[in-house]
Amino acid sequence: MQRFLDRFGGAVAMVVNSLDPDVIVLGGGLSNVDILYSEGRDQVARYAFNDEFITPILRNIHGDSSGVRGAVVALRRNLIS
């Protein structure tokens, strides 16, 4: 688990360092891993370029099916236009 958290921290920090997002929302099965919102966040802070890591890491509001919901919305938009 420690290796997973370390790699999660490095990967998310790469996104934060490159894109400077306002928020990070975890989706799919990852959103069910509670430790990512505490210890995972600490690992991201280790790799982030800023002295203080303030970007929130949030759980999605639609659960595991968020990706499927997004795909359906995109498909509907393409079919309508």
C-alpha positions in Angstrom: 0.0 0.0 0.0 2.9 2.4 0.7 4.3 1.9 -2.8 0.8 2.6 -4.2 0.5 5.8 -2.2 3.9 6.9 -3.2 3.2 6.3 -6.9 -0.3 7.9 -6.6 1.4 11.0 -5.0 4.0 11.3 -7.8 1.4 10.9 -10.6 -1.1 13.3 -9.2 1.7 15.8 -8.3 2.8 15.7 -12.0 -0.7 16.7 -13.0 -0.8 19.5 -10.4 2.7 20.7 -11.3 1.8 20.8 -15.0 -1.8 22.0 -15.1 -2.3 23.7 -11.7 -5.9 22.5 -11.4 -8.4 24.1 -9.0 -9.5 20.7 -7.8 -8.8 17.0 -8.4 -11.8 14.7 -8.5 -11.2 11.0 -8.2 -13.5 8.7 -10.1 -14.1 5.0 -10.7 -12.9 2.5 -8.2 -10.2 4.8 -6.9 -12.8 7.0 -5.4 -13.6 4.2 -2.9 -10.1 4.1 -1.5 -10.5 6.3 1.6 -6.8 6.5 2.4 -6.2 8.5 -0.8 -8.0 11.5 0.7 -5.7 11.6 3.7 -2.3 9.8 3.2 -2.6 10.0 -0.6 -3.0 13.8 -0.3 0.1 13.9 1.9 2.1 12.0 -0.7 1.0 14.4 -3.4 2.2 17.3 -1.2 5.7 15.7 -1.0 6.1 15.8 -4.8 4.3 19.1 -5.5 6.5 22.0 -6.5 4.7 24.5 -4.2 5.7 24.8 -0.6 2.1 24.4 0.4 -0.2 22.0 -1.4 -3.7 23.5 -1.3 -5.5 21.8 -4.2 -8.4 19.8 -2.9 -8.7 16.1 -3.7 -12.4 15.2 -3.7 -14.6 12.2 -4.1 -16.9 12.3 -7.1 -20.6 12.7 -6.3 -22.0 10.0 -8.6 -19.9 7.0 -7.3 -18.3 4.4 -9.5 -20.6 5.2 -12.5 -19.3 8.7 -13.0 -17.4 7.8 -16.1 -20.3 6.0 -17.6 -22.6 9.0 -16.9 -20.1 11.2 -18.7 -19.9 8.9 -21.7 -23.7 8.9 -22.0 -23.9 12.7 -21.8 -21.2 13.0 -24.5 -23.0 10.5 -26.7 -26.3 12.4 -26.3 -24.7 15.7 -27.2 -23.1 14.1 -30.4 -26.4 12.6 -31.4 -28.4 15.8 -30.9 -25.9 18.0 -32.8 
